[in-house]
Amino acid sequence: MEEWEVLQEDDEILVCYKPAGIATQNSKSTEPDMVSILKNYRKDKGEDTYIGVIQRLDQPVEGVLCFGKTKEATENLTKQLREHKITKKYYAIITRGNMPHEGTLQDYIVKDGRKGRAMIVTKDDPRGKKATLSYRVVNEVDDMRLLDITLETGRFHQIRAQLASRTAPIYGDVKYGGVGTNRPLCLCAYQTRFLHPKTGMPMEFTINPKGADFEDLLP
């Protein structure tokens, strides 16, 4: 498993890389998660241990996450998220499907808590929440296609469910019908953009995925 790392930190925010395999926040205290790891990180520095969660990444997904170090910063960033002022971009590898080279996917999603997965439902289903993303294919090698995805809504397992519903599951995402690899599924939150909660300055953080399957496909 890759190591987590701090990408940038000041008095208000803590931006870090979350490796695949670590939950953002876990109710099981026996398993480490990013919140507990960062609380210990702050404790070791003699700081207040507050960590505010603004957004989450699924446990098998790697990528950039921003946390608040004060309640005020967390409230500001949560408001930005609610007003769609935080931009989130992902890389995903698919190996099947006949999707156009670029487009917008819009569905209605329901979280099935018992099965721990998302289901696509009809627009008329009162349980459904609107899920929208746009994508473009940025590289192809043999039967593998690298998608650059901009997430417009942040529903539970949204990218995974929307791609799988088009017979284009993410490589390694066995839960949604993808090819098993015994490696993390090929989904990475590679970029986030937002306004600094105190200064209002535009902030942008971009990483390259560390998953081995991305190596031959990155632009």
C-alpha positions in Angstrom: 0.0 0.0 0.0 1.2 3.5 -0.9 2.0 6.0 1.9 -0.3 8.9 2.6 1.3 12.3 2.4 0.6 16.0 3.1 0.5 18.1 -0.1 -0.1 21.4 1.6 -1.0 22.7 5.1 -1.6 26.0 6.8 -3.7 27.1 9.8 -7.0 26.4 8.0 -6.6 23.5 5.7 -4.8 20.2 5.3 -4.6 18.8 1.8 -3.3 15.3 1.5 -3.0 12.2 -0.7 -5.1 9.3 0.3 -3.9 5.9 -0.8 -6.2 3.3 -2.1 -7.2 0.9 0.7 -7.6 3.5 3.5 -11.1 4.8 4.3 -11.7 8.5 4.6 -13.6 8.0 7.8 -14.4 4.7 9.4 -16.8 3.8 12.2 -14.6 0.8 13.1 -12.0 2.1 15.5 -9.8 -1.0 14.8 -9.1 0.1 11.3 -7.0 3.2 10.5 -8.7 5.9 8.4 -7.5 9.3 7.2 -9.3 11.2 9.9 -7.7 9.2 12.7 -4.3 9.3 11.0 -4.5 13.1 10.6 -5.7 13.5 14.2 -2.6 11.6 15.4 -0.5 13.7 13.0 -1.7 16.9 14.6 -1.4 15.5 18.1 2.2 14.6 17.4 2.9 18.2 16.5 1.2 19.4 19.7 -1.7 20.9 17.9 -5.5 20.8 18.4 -6.6 17.5 16.9 -9.7 18.8 15.1 -10.1 17.4 11.5 -13.1 18.5 9.5 -14.3 16.2 6.7 -15.5 18.1 3.6 -15.7 15.3 1.1 -14.9 11.6 1.0 -13.3 9.1 -1.3 -14.3 5.4 -1.3 -11.8 3.1 0.5 -10.5 1.5 -2.7 -10.0 4.9 -4.4 -6.8 7.0 -4.3 -6.5 10.7 -4.6 -6.5 14.2 -3.3 -8.6 15.2 -0.2 -8.9 18.5 1.6 -9.7 18.6 5.3 -10.5 21.6 7.5 -8.3 22.4 10.5 -10.9 24.7 12.1 -14.7 24.5 12.2 -14.9 27.8 10.4 -12.8 26.5 7.5 -14.8 23.3 7.4 -18.1 25.2 7.2 -16.7 27.5 4.4 -15.5 24.6 2.3 -18.7 22.6 2.9 -20.7 25.6 1.7 -18.5 25.8 -1.4 -19.1 22.1 -2.0 -22.9 22.5 -1.6 -22.8 25.4 -4.1 -20.7 23.4 -6.6 -17.7 25.8 -6.3 -15.3 22.9 -5.6 -14.1 21.2 -8.8 -13.2 17.5 -8.6 -11.6 15.6 -11.4 -10.9 11.9 -11.7 -9.0 9.5 -13.9 -10.7 6.1 -14.5 -9.7 3.2 -16.7 -12.4 1.2 -18.4 -11.9 -2.0 -20.5 -15.4 -2.5 -22.0 -18.2 -0.5 -23.3 -18.9 1.4 -26.5 -19.3 4.9 -25.1 -18.7 8.0 -27.3 -15.3 9.6 -27.0 -16.7 12.3 -24.8 -20.0 13.2 -23.2 -22.2 13.8 -20.2 -23.8 11.1 -18.1 -26.9 11.9 -16.1 -28.7 9.4 -14.0 -30.7 9.0 -10.8 -29.0 7.0 -8.0 -30.1 5.2 -4.9 -27.8 4.0 -2.2 -28.4 0.4 -1.2 -27.1 0.3 2.3 -27.5 -3.4 2.8 -25.4 -4.3 -0.3 -23.0 -1.3 0.1 -23.5 -0.2 -3.5 -25.4 2.3 -5.7 -28.3 1.5 -8.0 -29.4 3.5 -11.1 -33.2 4.1 -11.0 -35.7 5.9 -13.2 -36.2 9.6 -12.9 -39.7 8.9 -11.5 -38.3 7.0 -8.5 -38.8 9.3 -5.5 -35.7 7.8 -3.8 -33.4 8.7 -6.7 -30.9 11.6 -6.5 -29.6 13.3 -9.6 -26.1 12.3 -10.6 -24.1 14.1 -13.3 -20.6 13.9 -14.7 -18.8 14.8 -17.9 -15.9 12.8 -19.4 -13.6 12.5 -22.3 -11.3 9.7 -23.4 -7.7 10.9 -23.2 -5.8 7.8 -24.1 -6.3 4.2 -25.4 -4.0 1.2 -25.2 -5.3 -2.1 -26.6 -8.7 -2.5 -25.0 -8.0 -0.1 -22.1 -9.4 3.5 -22.2 -8.4 6.3 -19.8 -11.2 8.7 -19.0 -10.8 12.2 -17.6 -13.9 12.8 -15.6 -15.3 16.0 -14.1 -17.7 15.3 -11.3 -20.6 17.7 -11.0 -22.5 15.9 -8.2 -21.0 13.8 -5.4 -23.3 10.8 -5.0 -22.4 7.6 -3.3 -20.3 5.4 -5.7 -21.5 7.7 -8.5 -18.7 7.2 -11.1 -18.5 3.5 -10.5 -22.3 3.0 -10.9 -22.7 5.3 -13.8 -20.0 3.7 -15.9 -21.0 0.2 -14.9 -24.6 0.9 -16.0 -23.2 1.5 -19.5 -21.4 -1.8 -19.6 -18.1 0.1 -19.0 -17.2 -0.9 -15.4 -13.9 0.5 -14.0 -10.9 -1.9 -14.4 -10.6 -3.8 -11.1 -14.0 -2.8 -9.7 -15.3 -6.3 -9.1 -18.3 -4.9 -7.1 -19.7 -3.3 -10.2 -18.7 -6.0 -12.7 -15.2 -5.0 -13.5 -12.3 -7.3 -14.3 -10.6 -8.6 -11.1 -6.9 -7.7 -10.8 -6.1 -8.2 -7.1 -5.0 -4.6 -7.2 -6.9 -1.4 -6.3 -9.6 -0.4 -8.8 -8.5 2.1 -11.4 -10.1 5.3 -10.1 -8.1 8.3 -8.9 -9.3 11.8 -7.7 -6.4 13.5 -9.4 -7.3 17.2 -9.0 -9.3 19.5 -6.7 -9.9 23.2 -7.0 -11.5 25.5 -4.5 -11.2 28.9 -2.8 -9.1 29.2 0.3 -11.6 29.5 3.2 -9.7 32.5 4.7 -8.0 34.3 1.9 -10.4 33.5 -0.9 -7.4 32.8 -3.2 -8.0 30.1 -5.8 -6.3 26.8 -4.8 -5.5 23.9 -7.1 -3.9 20.5 -6.3 -3.1 17.9 -8.9 -1.4 14.5 -8.6 -0.5 11.6 -10.8 -2.2 8.3 -9.9 0.2 5.9 -8.1 -1.7 2.7 -9.1 0.5 0.6 -11.4 -2.3 0.1 -14.0 -2.2 3.8 -14.8 1.4 3.9 -15.9 1.0 3.1 -19.6 -2.1 5.3 -20.0 -1.3 8.6 -18.4 -1.1 11.5 -20.8 
